[in-house]
Amino acid sequence: MRRLVFALLVSCTALAAEERPLRFSITESAAMPMVRIENGQATGGILYDLQMRLAEKVGRSAQIMVLPRLRVQQMLVRGEIDARCDVNPAWLKESTHQYIWSVPFMVHRDLVIGADPDLPAQPPAGETIGTVLGFIYPKLTAAFENGELLRDDARTQELVLVKLAAARDRYGISNELSLDWFNRTRPEGQKLHTLQVLSSDIVACIIRDEPDVPTHTLLRALVRMSVDGEFDAILARYH
């Protein structure tokens, strides 16, 4: 009898672990079309659609946590996030040894931009650049660290664009998708302009490799989404 009770307890515990929501993270600095954040909750955008679809494909619900970048880093180290997407190895300071990388799902291009299309493509020494708080720009790290260029950090990518449009800065850095989204409703004479491509990085998801996560099922689902064109279909919704 005791063995039967013990077996039932083990079975129930395993079932609960299997059925709990998958924990996805999104940094609160992200902007459309990557994610729409309303009252602290993700409600739409590329990452939202991708993660909701991924959870659906493996028969689980999704818990999408919108968090400060530093907290995401801390939670990754502690294994408190099951999956994070829109990631490139060069952007991570924290160890990801307990995570497995998925197939890539898109290319992320960071651009040096300005309201004036006639600005020199290369910001001059001493120039202030609009940047996202906590975000790493590998090609400019040395220039920021030695003071050749100065960061003007904003809390979100959208705020970088707003400040640039308001002439608070002459230069800024934005990913290509967010710039296109910001420009889509602006009059021709008020659009922000690409001055140079700063970097072009393939991004993917990282999946926690632990018994309470269907790691390899998730990785196979991401491969299938790529083969079936689901990545392209999600991106196409926001163009």
Secondary structure in CASP SS format (residue, H / E / C, confidence):
PFRMAT SS
TARGET T0000
AUTHOR 0000-0000-0000
METHOD secondary structure of the structure
MODEL  1
M C 1.00
R H 1.00
R H 1.00
L H 1.00
V H 1.00
F H 1.00
A H 1.00
L H 1.00
L H 1.00
V H 1.00
S H 1.00
C H 1.00
T H 1.00
A H 1.00
L H 1.00
A H 1.00
A H 1.00
E H 1.00
E H 1.00
R C 1.00
P C 1.00
L E 1.00
R E 1.00
F E 1.00
S E 1.00
I E 1.00
T E 1.00
E C 1.00
S C 1.00
A C 1.00
A C 1.00
M C 1.00
P C 1.00
M C 1.00
V C 1.00
R E 1.00
I E 1.00
E E 1.00
N C 1.00
G C 1.00
Q E 1.00
A E 1.00
T E 1.00
G E 1.00
G C 1.00
I H 1.00
L H 1.00
Y H 1.00
D H 1.00
L H 1.00
Q H 1.00
M H 1.00
R H 1.00
L H 1.00
A H 1.00
E H 1.00
K H 1.00
V C 1.00
G C 1.00
R C 1.00
S C 1.00
A E 1.00
Q E 1.00
I E 1.00
M E 1.00
V E 1.00
L E 1.00
P C 1.00
R H 1.00
L H 1.00
R H 1.00
V H 1.00
Q H 1.00
Q H 1.00
M H 1.00
L H 1.00
V H 1.00
R C 1.00
G C 1.00
E C 1.00
I C 1.00
D C 1.00
A E 1.00
R E 1.00
C E 1.00
D E 1.00
V E 1.00
N C 1.00
P H 1.00
A H 1.00
W H 1.00
L C 1.00
K C 1.00
E C 1.00
S C 1.00
T C 1.00
H C 1.00
Q C 1.00
Y E 1.00
I E 1.00
W E 1.00
S C 1.00
V C 1.00
P C 1.00
F C 1.00
M E 1.00
V E 1.00
H E 1.00
R E 1.00
D E 1.00
L E 1.00
V E 1.00
I E 1.00
G E 1.00
A C 1.00
D C 1.00
P C 1.00
D C 1.00
L C 1.00
P C 1.00
A C 1.00
Q C 1.00
P C 1.00
P C 1.00
A C 1.00
G C 1.00
E C 1.00
T E 1.00
I E 1.00
G E 1.00
T E 1.00
V E 1.00
L C 1.00
G C 1.00
F C 1.00
I C 1.00
Y C 1.00
P H 1.00
K H 1.00
L H 1.00
T H 1.00
A H 1.00
A H 1.00
F H 1.00
E H 1.00
N C 1.00
G C 1.00
E C 1.00
L C 1.00
L E 1.00
R E 1.00
D E 1.00
D E 1.00
A E 1.00
R C 1.00
T C 1.00
Q H 1.00
E H 1.00
L H 1.00
V H 1.00
L H 1.00
V H 1.00
K H 1.00
L H 1.00
A H 1.00
A C 1.00
A C 1.00
R C 1.00
D C 1.00
R C 1.00
Y E 1.00
G E 1.00
I E 1.00
S E 1.00
N E 1.00
E H 1.00
L H 1.00
S H 1.00
L H 1.00
D H 1.00
W H 1.00
F H 1.00
N H 1.00
R C 1.00
T C 1.00
R C 1.00
P C 1.00
E H 1.00
G H 1.00
Q H 1.00
K C 1.00
L C 1.00
H E 1.00
T E 1.00
L E 1.00
Q E 1.00
V E 1.00
L E 1.00
S E 1.00
S E 1.00
D E 1.00
I E 1.00
V E 1.00
A E 1.00
C E 1.00
I E 1.00
I E 1.00
R E 1.00
D C 1.00
E C 1.00
P C 1.00
D C 1.00
V C 1.00
P C 1.00
T H 1.00
H H 1.00
T H 1.00
L H 1.00
L H 1.00
R H 1.00
A H 1.00
L H 1.00
V H 1.00
R H 1.00
M H 1.00
S H 1.00
V H 1.00
D C 1.00
G C 1.00
E H 1.00
F H 1.00
D H 1.00
A H 1.00
I H 1.00
L H 1.00
A H 1.00
R C 1.00
Y C 1.00
H C 1.00
END
